[in-house]
Amino acid sequence: MSVFVGLSLFFWKTANSKIISQGGRVNVLILGKSGTGHAGADLTDTMMLVSISLEKKSVNLISIPRDIWIPEIRAKINSAYYWGRQKPEFGGGLSFAKKNIETITGLPVNYALVLDFSSFKDIINALGGVNVDVANSFIDNLYPIAGKENDLCDGGKELKCRYETIRFEKGVNFMDGTTALKFVRSRNGDNNENTDIAREMRQQKVISAIKNKILSYQTLLNPVKLIRFWKVASSSIETDLDFSSIAVLGKRFLIAGENVHSLAIPDGILISPPKSQKYDFQYVFTPKVAGDWSEFQNWVKSILF
């Protein structure tokens, strides 16, 4: 039996595996944290809800802005995982993050996965790099150089030695792990690539590229690459998914093919109120009516059902 036939049988045999779902959908929260060696190591600046249909050939990836204000914890939603780990009564990082996403989206979150971005580049390198479809060309002259955050640059007022210039051209770009990490972390690009929404869309692009590489014949037919990827991924990913559930979802991604859609919240659903003591003088997003997520939830339902 060939490796491909064996893997194919494995995926199809998992069709009846027990997997938690509601209304014919499985919703998985994907989080990305900075990881060891970075400020705010457990803040999840990448937040994405992946909704997978078990009945149709479709997958939707919805970006969740990290700056959404959650009054119950008096903090931004990107800190929910952190507070879940800090306070036992919150039930753990994954559980508390899922609970907060459920509150704002109105959807049950069946599973969660948190990726340590300090190992992000190793995962991509284990796959031999990925092809990323860059939507807009941009230049970022202020990309921070790791380890130089406190460099005085010999007294230079602009502290230029702390930064490097990175460039990306529109179109399909092959990226190794280091390049992909810079692509998703860039915050000061031109051509409107300096917003949180633009950053979220770039993160979706890379995650989609990783998915495409994992499910490609070149990977599925290469047991050495699969084993190398799994060793790296399993050491840098925290999840409540078991292997059989991962196989079921992998099969659904294969079936979906080109029907994997990346979505960002439309303008006007969330607002950015003036900085004030109410929000600890932070830049935040809130619904138009405080505590009323109905418009956001209606938008989510409109794209899924």
N, C-alpha and C positions, 0 to 999 in steps of 0.2 A: 504493500500500500504506500503510495507517495505521501510526502509530507502534506501537500496541498489537499489531497483527498481526506487524509486523517483529520486535518484542521476543519475542513468543510463538514465532515460528519460530526465533529465535536460541536461546532456552532449550531448545526441543525438539531442535534440531540438535546440541546439546552432549551429548545422551544417551550417545553413544558416545565422547566425549572421554576421553583417558587421564587417569585420576585414581587416586591411590593409595588402596587400600582393603584390608581383611582381613575375611573372614567376612561380606561384604555390608554392611560399615559403614565410614564415614569418620569418624575422630576428630580434632577440631580443638581445640587448646588456645587459649583466649582469655585474654590477660593485659592488665591495666590498670596502668600505672605513673603516678606523680605527675608526672613530666616536669620540664622546666627551671623553675628558680625555687622548687623545693620541696625540703625535706630528704629524703634518700633517693630521689633522682629516678629511679633505676633499680630500686627495689624494687617488685615487682608485688603490691600489696595486693589486687587483684582477680584471681582465678584461677578459670577455669571451663572444664570439659571438655565440648565439644559433640559428641555422638555421633549421627551421621546415618545412618539406614538407607537403603540403595540398593534394598532389596527390599520394605520395608513403608512405609506412610505414617506415619512417626514420627521425631521428633527429641527427644533427651533432653539437658537442660542440667544438669550436675552441678557444684555449687559445691565448690571445693577450699579448705579453710581455710588462710589465709596463715601460721598459726602452727605448722604441722606441722614437727616437728624432723627434719632429715636428718643422721644421724650422719656420713655420708661427707664432708660439707662443714662439719660442726660449725656449722650455721646453720639458720635457718628456710627453708622452701621458697620463700618470697617473695623470697629473695635469690638463687635459682638463676640467674635471667636476668642479674642483676648480675655474679655470679661467672663466668658464661659469657662475658661481655663482657670481664672483667678478665684472665682466664687463657686464652691461646691454646690450651692443651692440652685445654680443655673444649669446644672446637669452636664457640664463639659463644653468644650469649644465648638465641636460640630453640632451638638444638640441645640445650643443657644443661638448659633448662627442660623440654623434651619428655622427655628421658631420665629426669629425676627424677619426673615424673608417671607415666611408664611403670612405674617401680619400685614406686610405691605402689598404682597401680590395677590393674596386671597387663595393661593394654591397650596396644596399639601406638598411638602418637600420630603421625598421618600429617602433620599440618600445624600451624602455630602462627601466631598473630596477636597483636601487642602494640599496644595503643592508648595513646597519650600523652594522659592526662587533662587536660593543660594545653590541649589542643585539643578536648576532649570537647564542651564547650559550643558550639564553632563547628560541629561536625558536626550537632548537634541543631538549631541555628539555621539551617543550610543546608537542613534538611528542613522548616523552618517550624514547629518545635516537635513534641512528641510527646504522646500521651495515655497516661498511666501509671496502672495500676490499683493504688492504694495499699491494702495489706491492713489496716493499722492506723493510726488517727489517733495522732499524737504531737507533742510539743513538745520542742525542744532549746534550752535557755537558754544553752548554752555552745558555740555554733558559732563557731569562730575566724574573725576578720576578717583577710583577707589584708593583709599589710603592717604589722599591729599586734602581731606576735608579741613584740616587745621593748618595747612601749609601757609606760611606768611609771604611766600613768593618774593623773598628778598626785599620786602617793603613795598612791592607794587600795589598801588591803590585798587586796581581792578581785579587783583588776585587771579590773573589769567592762568597761572600755573596749576590751578585746581581743576581746570576744565580742558576738554578736548572737543574738536569739531567732528561731528558725524554726519554722513550724507546717505540718503536713500533715494533711488530713482524709481519712478512709477513703472509698474510692470512686475513680472515674476522675477524675484531675486532669490538666489540660492544663499542660505545663511547657515553658518555653523552656530554652535551654542552661544558663543560670546557676542556675535553680531545680532542674533535674535534677541538676546537679553537687552542690548542697547536699543533695539528697535521698539520693544514694548515699554521700556522705562523712560524713554525720552520725554521731557516735559517742556522743552523750550524751542521746539521746531518752528520754522516759518510755514507759510502756506496753510494756515489754520490748523496746524498739527500740535498746537500748544494747549489744547483744551483737554479736560478729563474725558469728554465724549470721544474725541479723536484717539486718545490713548486707549480707551476701552475697545474701540473698533480694531486697533492694531493688535491688541491682546487676542481678540477673537480670531484675527487672521492667522496668528501663530499657532493657536490651539487647533484651528482647523487644519493647518499645514501638518501639525504633529499627527492628528487623526488620520489624514490622508496617507502619511508615510507609514504609520502602523498597519493600516489596512491595505497597503499596496502589496502586489504579488512579490515584489522584491524583498519585502520584509517577511510576509507570511511564509514564503518558501525558503527563508534563510533562518534555520533554527539557531545558529550561532548569534545572529543579530537579535533574534527574539529573546534569547536567554540573557544577552548583555543588556538589552533594554529593560527587561524585567528586574534584573538585579539592581540596576540604578534606580528605576522608578519605585520599587518597593521600599527602598531605604529613604526616599525623600517624599513619599506620599502618605498621608494619614486619611483613612476612609472607613466608612461602615459598610462598604460594598464587599461581598465575598467574591471568590473567583468565578463561581458559576453565574452570579448576577452580572459580573463584568462581561462574561461571554455572551449572555443574552443581549446586553446593550450593544456589544460589538457587532453582533449579528444585525441588530436593527439599524446601526449606522451603515453597514454594508448594503442592506436592502434599500435604505433611503437614497443612496447614491448621490445625485446632484441636488436632491431636495433637502439640503441642510442650509438653513437660513439664519443669518446673523442679523440681530435686531438691536437697535438702541431706542431708548424712550424718546418719543417725539417731543419737540419743543412745546412748552406751554402746560404740560401735565404737572411738572414740578417747577417751583419757583425758588429763587435765591433771595431770602429776606435780608434786610440790612443787618450788618453785624451788631449784636447787642448782647447784653448780659444774659438774656433769655437763652442764647445759644453759645454762651461762654466766649462771645466776641469772635466766633469762628465763621468761616465761609461754609454754609450748609445748604442743602436742598430740603424743601418741605413741600407737602401738598398745598394747593391754594387755600384750602380750609384746614386749619390745624387739626391733625388727627384723623382727617377724612381721606382714606385711600381709595375711595370708590372709583374715581376717574382713572386712576392708575390701574386698578383691578379690572375695570371694564375694558381698557385697552389690551391688557394681557389676555383676557377671554376672547377678544375680537380676533386676535392673531392665532389663537390655539384651537378655537372651537367653531 
